[in-house]
Amino acid sequence: MFSAVSWAGPLLLAFVATPLLLRGLGVEAYGFYYLTLAIVSFGFTTGIGKLSAKYIPECRAANESERLTSLLSASLMITFSAAAVQGILLAVIAPFLVTDVLRVPPEAQQALITAIRITCLIGPVMMVSQVLQSAAQGLHLFRGFSLITNLGALALNFGAVFLALSGVGYENLFLWNLAVAILTAAVFFFYVRPRLPELQFASFRASVLKSVATFAASIFIYQSITGLLYLFERAYIVRNLGSEALTYYVIPLMLGIYLHAMMASFAQAAIPTLNERINDKEQLAVFYRNATRVVTAASLLIATGYFSIGWAFLTLWLGDGFAVRSSNLLTIHGAAFTVIAFSMVCWILCEAMHKSHLNAISSTVTCVAGITFILLLAPRYNSEGIAAGRLIGAVLVLPLIFYVEKIVFGSPMTAFWISNLTRLAAAASLASLSVLAISTIFPITWPVFILEGLMLIAVYLIILLLSGFTSVEEIKNIVSMSLRRQ
């Protein structure tokens, strides 16, 4: 399936690459490396590229080829312009960020400045590539999307590991990132262009630009605000706890982000189907409930695994010392991204209904609350306090789900949520207890870890099926609707 392959491939690559990068770069340099990755990942990933995934199914359903050409042209122009402005500003203020904001030791400053400035070239390429990737999703080209994405991740990780083990400074790894980003964007263009003749640079009216800019503004705002929280927590750690502490923080965070990536890949695949049902509220409600059920069940299963067997995984993967410093963080990060996943389908519903300003409000509340609680908790609880601040910020915006449901469907789906969360809580609890029974008997080894993982999944799914949370047929239906292939 598109959703599984598009996130599982990079996850497996990261599983192999992370220990090798740590060995090649060292704990301190890895922290700076990941900080720079965060800048390009969250500083430039503003979500404007999602415009093409929305406009393609809408315009093709209405047979509006000329309008689609204008919309895509305007989307490309806005995307590149925003990225260029961001890149120029970041390149100019890089020395100030490194010396005055992050307070990096003098001997490490120049390398970090160089790395940040290279990302200023990567960012615009990535953002234009996002338009092309979203176009592939809008055309239901999920198989090709998954293949190109995974080949790009393979090249990126292979090159980074080779360079790190060769003794190359971490800042030079971003030159390889730039090359892979350019190649990936080019491949997506030549893959999508024959299937989307409307993808061309053409003149467009001011009204088209205004329409695209208005819709893009809310997406840009809430994605940028979300990125601000990510960047703030990393900057806070480097400034106050050091780059080594950032390494121990971001590796479990990376596992949480992969949980988010899995849910996001499913959500992205569901966008075209959701847009096609936008005028049929009954069908829309059915799809929304089914998609939400799948996302919540999958995200809670993964978070339960982080809680139950996270210590064992980190011990086997990176060693006892890493598990001691990062296992609690993995549990907190897993909880935070599970909470975020609960509202993910609601987010794409807001975008489809042209109410993306609600997502901007949600992101603002999450960011402000997250930063506030980080500042309150971090001085006493260090990295765990920072992770808890993120979790609290995510929890505070959950009531917005009911508000959106009321606007779109006429009333909040309170009974739906109570029923489903009760069943999910029972499944997660019993699955955790089954793993605990195994862990008290056997030592930590890879075979035992695999056994625990299989037991966790089996018990979790059995309880969901027995409790009536879902059925095999229902799962097949939602997968068929949302993950259609070209």
PARO-877725 format. One line per 2 residues: number of its first residue (from 1); their letters; for each residue x, y, z of N, C-alpha, C. Coordinates in steps of 0.1 Angstrom, whole numbers. Example, Ala and Ser with C-alpha at 12.3 -4.5 7.8 and 13.67 -1.06 7.14 Angstrom:
1> as> 132:-57:78:123:-45:78:132:-33:78 ~ 128:-22:71:137:-11:71:129:0:79;
***
This chain:
1> mf> 8:-12:0:0:0:0:9:12:0 ~ 4:23:-7:11:35:-7:15:41:6;
3> sa> 5:41:15:7:47:29:18:40:36 ~ 17:27:36:27:19:44:41:20:38;
5> vs> 42:18:25:55:19:18:62:32:20 ~ 54:43:18:60:57:18:66:61:31;
7> wa> 61:55:42:68:58:55:77:47:60 ~ 73:34:57:81:23:62:95:23:56;
9> gp> 96:26:43:109:26:36:119:35:43 ~ 116:49:44:125:58:51:128:53:66;
11> ll> 118:47:72:120:43:86:130:32:87 ~ 129:22:78:139:12:78:153:17:75;
13> la> 154:27:66:167:33:62:173:40:74 ~ 164:47:81:169:55:93:173:45:104;
15> fv> 167:34:105:170:24:115:185:19:113 ~ 189:17:100:202:13:97:212:25:97;
17> at> 208:37:93:217:48:91:220:55:104 ~ 211:56:113:213:64:126:225:59:134;
19> pl> 226:46:137:238:42:145:251:45:137 ~ 251:44:124:263:46:116:267:61:116;
21> ll> 256:70:115:259:84:115:264:88:129 ~ 259:82:139:264:85:153:278:81:154;
23> rg> 282:70:148:296:65:149:305:74:141 ~ 300:78:129:309:86:121:310:101:125;
25> lg> 299:107:130:299:121:134:303:123:149 ~ 299:114:157:300:116:172:287:122:177;
27> ve> 285:121:190:272:125:196:271:140:195 ~ 281:148:197:280:163:197:277:168:183;
29> ay> 285:163:173:283:168:159:270:163:154 ~ 265:151:158:252:146:153:241:156:158;
31> gf> 242:161:170:233:171:175:232:183:166 ~ 243:188:162:243:200:152:238:196:139;
33> yy> 241:184:134:236:179:122:221:178:122 ~ 215:173:132:201:172:133:194:185:135;
35> lt> 201:194:142:195:208:143:194:214:129 ~ 204:213:121:204:218:107:193:211:99;
37> la> 192:198:100:181:191:94:167:197:98 ~ 166:200:110:153:206:115:150:219:108;
39> iv> 160:227:106:159:240:100:153:238:86 ~ 159:229:78:154:227:64:141:220:64;
41> sf> 139:210:74:127:202:74:114:210:78 ~ 116:219:88:105:226:94:105:241:90;
43> gf> 117:246:87:117:260:82:112:262:68 ~ 113:252:60:109:253:46:97:245:42;
45> tt> 94:235:51:82:227:48:69:234:53 ~ 65:243:45:54:252:49:40:247:45;
47> gi> 40:236:37:27:230:33:20:236:21 ~ 26:247:15:20:253:4:18:244:-8;
49> gk> 27:234:-9:27:224:-20:14:216:-20 ~ 7:216:-9:-6:208:-8:-16:214:-17;
51> ls> -14:226:-22:-24:232:-31:-27:224:-43 ~ -17:218:-49:-19:210:-61:-28:198:-58;
53> ak> -26:192:-47:-33:180:-43:-48:183:-42 ~ -51:196:-38:-65:200:-37:-71:204:-50;
55> yi> -64:212:-58:-69:217:-70:-71:207:-81 ~ -62:197:-82:-63:188:-93:-76:180:-93;
57> pe> -79:173:-82:-92:165:-83:-104:174:-84 ~ -104:186:-78:-115:196:-79:-118:200:-94;
59> cr> -107:204:-100:-108:210:-114:-111:199:-124 ~ -105:187:-122:-107:176:-132:-121:171:-130;
61> aa> -126:171:-118:-140:166:-116:-150:176:-123 ~ -146:189:-124:-155:199:-130:-151:202:-144;
63> ne> -141:194:-150:-136:196:-163:-131:210:-166 ~ -124:216:-157:-119:230:-158:-104:230:-160;
65> se> -100:226:-172:-85:224:-175:-78:238:-175 ~ -84:248:-181:-77:261:-181:-76:267:-167;
67> rl> -86:265:-159:-85:270:-145:-75:263:-138 ~ -73:250:-140:-63:242:-133:-49:247:-137;
69> ts> -47:250:-150:-34:256:-154:-31:268:-147 ~ -40:277:-146:-38:290:-139:-35:288:-124;
71> ll> -42:279:-118:-40:276:-104:-27:270:-101 ~ -23:261:-109:-10:254:-108:2:264:-110;
73> sa> 0:273:-120:10:283:-122:12:293:-111 ~ 0:297:-105:1:306:-94:6:299:-81;
75> sl> 3:286:-80:9:279:-69:24:278:-69 ~ 29:275:-81:44:274:-83:50:287:-80;
77> mi> 44:298:-85:50:311:-83:50:315:-68 ~ 39:313:-61:39:316:-47:48:307:-39;
79> tf> 49:295:-42:57:285:-35:72:289:-36 ~ 77:292:-48:91:295:-50:94:309:-44;
81> sa> 85:318:-45:87:332:-40:89:331:-25 ~ 80:324:-18:80:322:-4:93:316:1;
83> aa> 97:305:-6:110:298:-3:122:307:-5 ~ 122:315:-16:133:323:-18:135:334:-8;
85> vq> 124:340:-3:124:350:7:129:344:20 ~ 124:332:24:128:325:36:143:322:35;
87> gi> 148:317:24:162:314:22:171:325:24 ~ 168:337:18:176:349:18:177:354:33;
89> ll> 165:354:39:165:359:53:173:350:62 ~ 172:337:61:179:328:69:194:329:67;
91> av> 198:330:54:212:331:52:219:344:58 ~ 211:354:58:216:367:63:217:366:79;
93> ia> 208:360:85:208:360:100:215:348:106 ~ 220:339:98:226:327:103:237:329:113;
95> pf> 246:339:111:257:342:121:251:346:135 ~ 240:354:134:234:359:146:227:347:154;
97> lv> 221:338:146:214:327:152:224:318:159 ~ 236:315:153:245:306:158:253:312:170;
99> td> 256:324:170:265:330:180:256:336:192 ~ 245:343:189:238:350:199:226:342:204;
101> vl> 219:335:195:207:328:199:210:314:205 ~ 218:306:197:221:293:201:233:292:211;
103> rv> 242:303:210:254:303:219:262:291:217 ~ 265:288:204:273:276:200:288:280:204;
105> pp> 295:270:209:310:272:212:317:278:200 ~ 327:287:202:333:293:190:339:283:180;
107> ea> 345:272:185:351:262:176:341:255:167 ~ 328:256:170:318:249:162:309:258:154;
109> qq> 312:271:156:303:281:149:303:281:134 ~ 315:281:128:316:283:114:310:271:106;
111> al> 312:259:112:306:247:105:291:248:105 ~ 285:252:116:270:253:117:265:264:108;
113> it> 272:276:107:268:286:98:268:281:83 ~ 279:274:80:280:269:66:268:259:63;
115> ai> 265:250:73:254:241:71:241:248:69 ~ 238:258:77:226:265:76:224:272:63;
117> ri> 235:278:58:235:285:45:233:275:33 ~ 238:263:34:235:253:24:220:250:24;
119> tc> 214:249:36:200:246:36:192:257:30 ~ 197:269:29:190:280:23:189:277:8;
121> li> 197:269:2:196:265:-12:187:253:-13 ~ 188:244:-3:179:232:-4:164:235:-2;
123> gp> 161:245:6:147:249:9:139:252:-3 ~ 143:261:-12:134:264:-24:132:252:-33;
125> vm> 143:243:-34:142:231:-42:131:222:-36 ~ 132:220:-23:123:212:-16:108:216:-17;
127> mv> 106:229:-16:92:235:-17:86:233:-31 ~ 94:236:-41:89:233:-55:86:218:-57;
129> sq> 95:210:-51:93:196:-52:80:191:-45 ~ 77:198:-34:64:195:-27:52:197:-36;
131> vl> 52:207:-45:41:210:-54:40:198:-63 ~ 51:193:-68:51:182:-78:47:169:-71;
133> qs> 52:167:-59:48:155:-51:33:155:-48 ~ 28:166:-44:13:167:-42:5:165:-54;
135> aa> 11:170:-66:4:168:-78:3:153:-81 ~ 14:145:-78:13:131:-80:2:124:-71;
137> qg> 1:129:-59:-10:124:-50:-23:128:-55 ~ -25:141:-60:-38:145:-66:-42:137:-78;
139> lh> -32:131:-85:-35:123:-97:-36:108:-93 ~ -35:105:-80:-36:91:-75:-24:83:-80;
141> lf> -13:89:-82:-1:82:-87:7:77:-74 ~ 1:70:-66:7:67:-53:19:57:-55;
143> rg> 18:48:-64:28:38:-66:41:45:-70 ~ 40:54:-80:52:61:-84:57:70:-74;
145> fs> 48:77:-66:52:86:-55:60:78:-45 ~ 55:67:-41:62:59:-31:76:54:-36;
147> li> 77:50:-49:90:45:-54:100:57:-54 ~ 96:68:-59:105:79:-60:109:84:-46;
149> tn> 100:85:-37:103:89:-24:113:80:-17 ~ 111:67:-18:120:58:-12:133:57:-18;
151> lg> 134:58:-31:147:59:-38:155:71:-34 ~ 148:82:-33:154:95:-28:159:93:-14;
153> al> 151:87:-5:156:84:9:168:75:9 ~ 168:65:1:179:55:0:192:63:-4;
155> al> 191:71:-14:203:78:-19:207:88:-8 ~ 198:95:-2:201:105:9:209:98:20;
157> nf> 203:87:25:209:80:37:222:73:33 ~ 223:67:22:235:60:18:247:70:16;
159> ga> 244:81:10:254:92:8:259:98:21 ~ 249:101:30:252:107:43:261:97:51;
161> vf> 257:85:52:265:75:60:279:74:54 ~ 280:73:41:293:71:34:302:83:38;
163> la> 297:95:37:305:107:39:309:108:54 ~ 299:105:63:302:106:77:313:96:81;
165> ls> 312:83:76:322:74:80:335:76:73 ~ 335:85:63:348:89:56:355:100:63;
167> gv> 348:106:74:354:116:82:351:130:77 ~ 341:131:68:337:144:62:329:152:73;
169> gy> 331:165:75:324:173:84:309:173:81 ~ 301:173:92:287:172:90:281:183:81;
171> en> 287:195:80:282:205:72:283:202:57 ~ 292:194:53:294:190:39:284:179:35;
173> lf> 278:173:45:267:163:42:255:170:35 ~ 254:183:38:242:190:32:244:193:17;
175> lw> 256:193:12:259:194:-2:253:182:-9 ~ 254:170:-3:248:158:-8:233:159:-7;
177> nl> 228:164:4:213:166:5:208:175:-6 ~ 215:186:-10:211:195:-20:211:187:-34;
179> av> 221:179:-37:221:172:-49:209:162:-50 ~ 206:155:-39:195:146:-39:182:153:-41;
181> ai> 181:165:-34:168:173:-35:166:177:-50 ~ 176:182:-56:175:186:-70:171:174:-79;
183> lt> 177:163:-77:174:151:-85:160:146:-83 ~ 156:146:-71:142:142:-67:132:151:-74;
185> aa> 134:164:-73:124:173:-79:124:171:-94 ~ 135:169:-100:135:167:-115:128:154:-119;
187> vf> 130:143:-111:123:131:-114:108:132:-112 ~ 104:139:-102:89:141:-100:84:149:-111;
189> ff> 91:159:-116:86:167:-127:84:159:-140 ~ 94:151:-143:93:143:-156:83:131:-154;
191> yv> 80:128:-142:70:117:-139:56:123:-140 ~ 54:135:-134:41:140:-134:37:147:-147;
193> rp> 46:154:-153:43:163:-164:35:156:-176 ~ 39:144:-180:31:138:-191:17:134:-187;
195> rl> 14:133:-174:1:129:-169:-7:141:-165 ~ -1:153:-165:-7:165:-161:-3:176:-171;
197> pe> -9:177:-183:-6:187:-193:-8:201:-188 ~ -17:202:-177:-20:216:-172:-8:221:-164;
199> lq> 2:213:-161:13:217:-153:23:225:-162 ~ 22:238:-163:30:246:-172:30:260:-166;
201> fa> 40:268:-170:40:282:-166:32:290:-176 ~ 21:296:-171:12:303:-179:8:316:-172;
203> sf> 3:325:-179:-2:338:-173:-15:335:-165 ~ -18:342:-155:-30:340:-148:-35:354:-143;
205> ra> -48:354:-140:-54:367:-136:-51:370:-121 ~ -52:382:-118:-50:386:-104:-59:380:-95;
207> sv> -71:377:-99:-81:370:-91:-77:356:-87 ~ -70:350:-97:-65:336:-94:-54:336:-84;
209> lk> -45:346:-86:-34:348:-76:-40:350:-62 ~ -50:359:-61:-56:362:-48:-62:350:-42;
211> sv> -69:342:-50:-76:330:-45:-66:320:-40 ~ -55:318:-47:-45:308:-43:-37:314:-31;
213> at> -34:327:-31:-27:332:-20:-35:332:-7 ~ -48:335:-8:-57:334:4:-57:321:10;
215> fa> -59:310:2:-59:297:7:-46:293:12 ~ -35:297:5:-21:293:9:-17:300:22;
217> as> -23:312:24:-18:319:36:-21:312:49 ~ -33:306:50:-36:299:62:-27:287:64;
219> if> -25:279:53:-17:268:53:-2:272:57 ~ 2:282:51:16:287:54:17:291:69;
221> iy> 7:298:74:7:303:88:8:291:98 ~ -2:281:96:-2:271:106:10:261:105;
223> qs> 15:259:92:27:251:91:39:258:97 ~ 40:271:94:52:278:99:51:279:114;
225> it> 40:281:120:39:281:135:42:268:141 ~ 38:257:134:42:244:139:57:242:138;
227> gl> 63:247:127:77:246:126:85:254:136 ~ 78:266:140:84:274:150:86:267:163;
229> ly> 76:259:167:77:251:180:88:241:179 ~ 89:234:167:100:224:165:114:231:167;
231> lf> 115:242:160:128:249:160:131:254:174 ~ 121:260:181:123:265:194:128:255:204;
233> er> 122:243:204:126:233:214:141:228:211 ~ 144:227:198:158:223:195:168:234:199;
235> ay> 164:247:196:173:258:199:175:259:214 ~ 164:257:221:164:258:236:174:248:242;
237> iv> 173:235:236:182:225:241:196:228:238 ~ 200:232:226:214:235:223:219:247:231;
239> rn> 211:257:233:215:269:241:217:265:255 ~ 208:257:261:208:255:276:214:242:280;
241> lg> 213:232:272:217:218:276:228:213:268 ~ 231:219:256:242:214:248:238:205:237;
243> se> 246:204:226:243:196:215:242:181:218 ~ 249:176:228:248:162:231:234:159:237;
245> al> 229:168:245:215:166:250:205:166:239 ~ 208:174:228:199:174:217:199:160:210;
247> ty> 210:154:209:211:141:202:202:131:210 ~ 204:130:223:196:121:231:181:125:230;
249> yv> 177:137:227:163:142:226:158:138:213 ~ 165:141:202:159:141:189:158:126:183;
251> ip> 166:117:187:165:104:182:152:97:186 ~ 148:98:199:134:93:202:123:102:195;
253> lm> 126:115:194:117:124:187:115:119:173 ~ 126:115:166:126:110:153:116:98:151;
255> lg> 116:90:161:107:78:161:93:83:162 ~ 91:94:170:77:100:171:73:106:158;
257> iy> 83:112:151:80:119:138:76:108:128 ~ 83:97:129:79:86:119:65:81:122;
259> lh> 61:81:134:47:78:137:38:88:130 ~ 42:101:132:34:112:125:35:110:110;
261> am> 46:106:105:48:105:90:38:94:85 ~ 37:83:92:28:73:88:14:78:87;
263> ma> 9:85:97:-4:90:98:-6:101:87 ~ 5:109:85:4:120:75:3:114:61;
265> sf> 10:103:58:10:97:45:-4:91:42 ~ -10:86:52:-24:81:50:-33:93:48;
267> aq> -31:103:56:-40:115:54:-38:121:40 ~ -26:122:35:-23:128:22:-30:119:11;
269> aa> -29:106:13:-35:97:3:-51:99:3 ~ -56:103:15:-71:104:16:-76:117:11;
271> ip> -67:127:9:-71:141:5:-80:141:-8 ~ -75:134:-19:-83:134:-31:-97:128:-29;
273> tl> -97:117:-22:-110:110:-20:-120:119:-12 ~ -114:126:-2:-122:135:7:-127:147:-2;
275> ne> -119:152:-10:-123:163:-19:-134:159:-29 ~ -133:147:-33:-144:142:-43:-157:141:-36;
277> ri> -157:139:-22:-170:137:-15:-174:150:-8 ~ -168:161:-11:-170:173:-3:-184:178:-4;
279> nd> -192:175:-15:-205:180:-16:-216:170:-12 ~ -211:159:-7:-221:148:-3:-218:146:12;
281> ke> -225:153:21:-222:153:35:-224:139:41 ~ -233:131:36:-235:118:42:-223:109:39;
283> ql> -218:109:26:-207:101:23:-194:107:29 ~ -193:120:30:-182:126:37:-181:122:51;
285> av> -192:121:58:-192:118:72:-188:103:74 ~ -192:94:65:-188:80:66:-173:79:64;
287> fy> -168:86:54:-154:86:51:-146:91:63 ~ -151:102:68:-144:109:80:-143:100:92;
289> rn> -154:93:95:-154:84:106:-145:72:104 ~ -145:66:92:-137:55:89:-122:59:89;
291> at> -119:70:83:-105:74:83:-100:78:97 ~ -108:84:105:-104:87:118:-102:75:127;
293> rv> -111:65:124:-109:52:132:-96:46:129 ~ -92:45:116:-79:39:112:-68:47:118;
295> vt> -68:60:117:-57:68:121:-55:67:137 ~ -66:68:144:-65:67:159:-60:53:163;
297> aa> -65:43:157:-61:29:161:-46:27:158 ~ -42:31:146:-28:28:142:-18:37:150;
299> sl> -21:49:153:-12:58:161:-12:53:175 ~ -23:49:181:-22:44:195:-15:31:196;
301> li> -16:22:186:-8:10:186:7:13:186 ~ 11:22:178:26:25:178:30:31:191;
303> at> 22:41:196:25:47:209:26:37:220 ~ 17:27:220:17:16:230:30:8:229;
305> gy> 35:6:217:47:-1:215:59:7:221 ~ 59:21:218:69:29:224:70:28:239;
307> fs> 58:28:245:57:27:260:61:13:265 ~ 57:3:258:59:-11:263:72:-17:260;
309> ig> 77:-15:248:90:-21:244:100:-11:239 ~ 98:2:242:107:12:238:121:11:244;
311> wa> 121:8:257:134:6:264:142:-5:257 ~ 135:-16:255:142:-28:249:147:-24:235;
313> fl> 139:-17:227:144:-13:214:156:-4:214 ~ 155:6:222:167:16:223:179:9:228;
315> tl> 178:-1:237:189:-8:243:196:-17:232 ~ 187:-24:224:193:-32:214:198:-24:202;
317> wl> 192:-13:199:196:-4:187:208:4:190 ~ 208:11:202:219:21:204:227:19:217;
319> gd> 222:9:225:230:6:237:223:10:250 ~ 227:5:261:221:8:274:221:22:278;
321> gf> 233:29:276:234:43:279:224:52:272 ~ 221:49:259:212:56:252:198:54:257;
323> av> 195:41:260:181:38:265:178:45:279 ~ 188:46:287:187:53:300:183:67:298;
325> rs> 189:74:289:187:88:287:175:92:277 ~ 170:82:270:161:85:259:147:77:260;
327> sn> 146:67:269:134:59:269:122:67:274 ~ 124:75:284:112:83:289:108:93:278;
329> ll> 118:99:271:115:108:261:107:101:250 ~ 110:89:246:103:82:236:88:80:240;
331> ti> 86:77:252:72:75:257:64:88:255 ~ 70:99:260:63:112:259:61:117:245;
333> hg> 71:115:237:70:119:222:59:110:216 ~ 59:97:219:49:89:213:35:93:217;
335> aa> 33:97:229:20:102:234:16:115:227 ~ 26:124:225:23:137:219:19:135:204;
337> ft> 26:127:197:23:125:183:10:117:181 ~ 6:109:190:-7:102:190:-18:112:192;
339> vi> -17:121:201:-27:131:203:-28:140:190 ~ -17:143:184:-17:151:171:-24:143:160;
341> af> -22:130:160:-28:121:150:-43:121:151 ~ -48:122:164:-62:121:166:-70:132:158;
343> sm> -63:143:156:-70:155:149:-65:156:135 ~ -58:146:130:-52:148:116:-63:148:105;
345> vc> -72:139:106:-83:138:96:-91:151:97 ~ -93:156:109:-100:168:111:-93:180:104;
347> wi> -80:180:104:-72:190:97:-74:190:82 ~ -73:178:76:-75:178:62:-89:181:58;
349> lc> -99:178:67:-113:182:65:-114:197:64 ~ -107:204:73:-107:219:73:-102:224:60;
351> ea> -91:219:55:-85:223:43:-95:221:31 ~ -101:209:31:-110:206:20:-123:215:20;
353> mh> -127:220:32:-139:228:34:-135:243:33 ~ -122:246:29:-118:260:29:-118:267:42;
355> ks> -116:259:52:-115:265:66:-102:263:73 ~ -91:264:64:-78:262:69:-74:272:80;
357> hl> -81:283:81:-78:293:92:-80:286:106 ~ -89:276:106:-90:269:119:-77:261:123;
359> na> -71:256:112:-58:249:115:-47:259:119 ~ -48:271:114:-39:281:118:-41:285:133;
361> is> -53:285:137:-57:288:151:-51:277:160 ~ -54:264:155:-50:253:163:-34:253:165;
363> st> -27:255:154:-13:256:154:-7:267:163 ~ -14:278:163:-10:289:172:-12:286:186;
365> vt> -23:280:190:-25:276:204:-15:265:208 ~ -12:255:199:-3:245:202:11:251:205;
367> cv> 15:260:196:28:266:196:30:274:209 ~ 20:283:211:21:292:223:21:284:236;
369> ag> 12:275:237:11:267:249:23:258:251 ~ 28:252:239:40:244:240:52:251:245;
371> it> 54:263:239:66:271:243:65:276:257 ~ 52:279:261:50:284:275:54:273:285;
373> fi> 48:261:283:51:250:292:65:245:291 ~ 72:246:280:86:243:279:94:252:288;
375> ll> 91:265:288:98:275:296:95:272:311 ~ 83:267:314:80:265:328:86:252:333;
377> la> 86:241:325:90:228:329:105:225:327 ~ 111:230:317:124:227:313:135:230:324;
379> pr> 134:241:331:144:244:341:145:233:352 ~ 133:227:355:133:216:365:135:202:360;
381> yn> 128:200:348:128:186:343:137:184:331 ~ 144:194:326:153:193:315:146:188:302;
383> se> 152:178:296:146:173:283:132:168:284 ~ 129:161:295:116:155:298:106:167:299;
385> gi> 110:178:305:101:189:306:98:195:293 ~ 108:195:284:105:201:270:96:192:263;
387> aa> 98:179:264:89:170:257:74:171:262 ~ 73:172:276:60:174:282:53:186:277;
389> gr> 61:197:276:55:209:271:49:208:257 ~ 55:200:248:50:197:235:37:189:236;
391> li> 37:179:245:25:171:247:13:179:252 ~ 15:188:262:5:196:267:-1:205:256;
393> ga> 7:211:248:3:220:237:-6:212:228 ~ -3:200:225:-11:192:216:-25:188:222;
395> vl> -25:185:235:-37:182:242:-47:193:242 ~ -42:205:244:-51:217:246:-60:220:234;
397> vl> -56:216:222:-64:219:210:-74:208:206 ~ -74:197:213:-83:186:209:-98:190:209;
399> pl> -103:199:217:-117:204:216:-120:210:203 ~ -111:214:195:-114:220:182:-120:210:173;
401> if> -117:197:175:-122:186:167:-137:187:167 ~ -143:188:179:-158:189:180:-164:201:174;
403> yv> -156:212:175:-161:225:168:-162:223:153 ~ -152:217:147:-152:215:133:-163:205:129;
405> ek> -164:195:136:-175:185:133:-189:192:134 ~ -191:201:143:-203:208:144:-206:216:132;
407> iv> -195:223:127:-196:232:116:-199:224:103 ~ -192:213:101:-193:206:89:-205:196:89;
409> fg> -208:189:100:-218:179:100:-230:182:108 ~ -230:194:114:-242:198:121:-242:196:136;
411> sp> -234:186:140:-232:184:155:-219:176:157 ~ -213:177:169:-201:170:172:-204:155:173;
413> mt> -194:147:169:-196:132:170:-191:127:183 ~ -197:132:194:-193:129:208:-194:114:211;
415> af> -205:108:207:-207:93:210:-197:85:202 ~ -194:89:190:-184:82:182:-170:82:189;
417> wi> -166:93:194:-153:94:201:-153:87:214 ~ -164:88:222:-164:80:235:-163:65:232;
419> sn> -171:61:223:-171:46:220:-158:41:215 ~ -152:49:206:-139:44:200:-128:45:210;
421> lt> -127:56:217:-116:58:227:-117:47:238 ~ -128:44:242:-130:33:253:-124:20:248;
423> rl> -128:16:236:-123:4:230:-108:4:228 ~ -103:16:223:-88:17:221:-81:16:234;
425> aa> -86:22:244:-79:22:257:-78:8:262 ~ -89:0:261:-89:-14:266:-79:-22:258;
427> aa> -78:-20:244:-69:-28:236:-55:-24:240 ~ -52:-11:241:-38:-7:245:-34:-13:258;
429> sl> -43:-12:268:-39:-17:282:-36:-32:282 ~ -45:-40:275:-43:-54:275:-31:-58:267;
431> as> -28:-51:256:-16:-54:248:-4:-51:256 ~ -4:-40:264:8:-37:272:10:-47:283;
433> ls> 0:-52:289:1:-62:299:6:-75:294 ~ 3:-79:282:8:-91:275:23:-90:273;
435> vl> 27:-78:269:42:-76:267:49:-76:280 ~ 43:-71:290:50:-70:304:52:-85:309;
437> ai> 42:-94:306:44:-107:310:56:-114:304 ~ 58:-111:291:70:-117:284:83:-111:289;
439> st> 83:-98:291:95:-91:295:100:-95:309 ~ 91:-99:317:95:-103:331:102:-117:331;
441> if> 100:-124:320:105:-138:320:118:-139:312 ~ 119:-132:301:130:-133:292:139:-121:292;
443> pi> 152:-123:289:161:-111:288:159:-103:275 ~ 165:-92:275:164:-83:263:173:-88:252;
445> tw> 167:-94:241:174:-98:229:165:-95:217 ~ 170:-95:205:162:-92:193:151:-102:191;
447> pv> 153:-116:193:142:-125:191:131:-122:201 ~ 135:-119:214:124:-116:224:117:-103:220;
449> fi> 124:-93:216:118:-81:212:108:-83:201 ~ 112:-91:191:103:-94:180:90:-101:185;
451> le> 92:-111:194:81:-118:200:72:-108:207 ~ 77:-99:215:69:-89:222:62:-80:212;
453> gl> 68:-76:201:61:-68:191:50:-75:185 ~ 52:-88:181:41:-96:175:29:-98:185;
455> ml> 33:-101:198:23:-102:208:15:-90:210 ~ 21:-78:210:15:-65:212:5:-63:201;
457> ia> 9:-65:188:0:-63:177:-12:-72:177 ~ -9:-85:180:-20:-95:180:-30:-92:190;
459> vy> -26:-90:202:-36:-87:213:-44:-75:210 ~ -37:-64:206:-43:-52:202:-54:-53:192;
461> li> -51:-60:181:-61:-62:170:-72:-71:174 ~ -69:-82:182:-80:-91:186:-90:-84:195;
463> il> -85:-75:204:-94:-68:213:-103:-58:205 ~ -97:-52:195:-105:-42:187:-115:-50:179;
465> ll> -112:-62:173:-122:-69:166:-133:-75:175 ~ -129:-80:187:-139:-85:196:-148:-75:202;
467> sg> -143:-63:203:-151:-52:209:-160:-45:199 ~ -158:-48:187:-167:-42:176:-161:-29:172;
469> ft> -149:-26:175:-143:-13:171:-143:-12:156 ~ -139:-23:149:-138:-24:135:-140:-38:131;
471> sv> -140:-41:118:-141:-54:112:-131:-55:101 ~ -128:-67:97:-119:-69:86:-124:-63:73;
473> ee> -137:-64:71:-143:-58:59:-143:-43:59 ~ -145:-37:70:-144:-23:71:-130:-17:69;
475> ik> -120:-24:74:-106:-21:71:-104:-21:56 ~ -108:-32:49:-106:-33:35:-113:-22:27;
477> ni> -125:-18:32:-132:-7:25:-124:6:26 ~ -120:10:38:-113:23:39:-100:23:32;
479> vs> -93:12:32:-80:11:24:-83:12:9 ~ -94:6:4:-97:7:-10:-101:21:-14;
481> ms> -108:28:-5:-113:42:-9:-101:51:-9 ~ -93:51:1:-83:61:3:-70:59:-4;
483> lr> -66:46:-6:-53:43:-11:-54:37:-25 ~ -62:43:-34:-63:38:-47:-51:41:-55;
485> rq> -48:33:-64:-36:34:-72:-39:37:-87 ~ -29:43:-93:-31:46:-107:-30:33:-115;
***
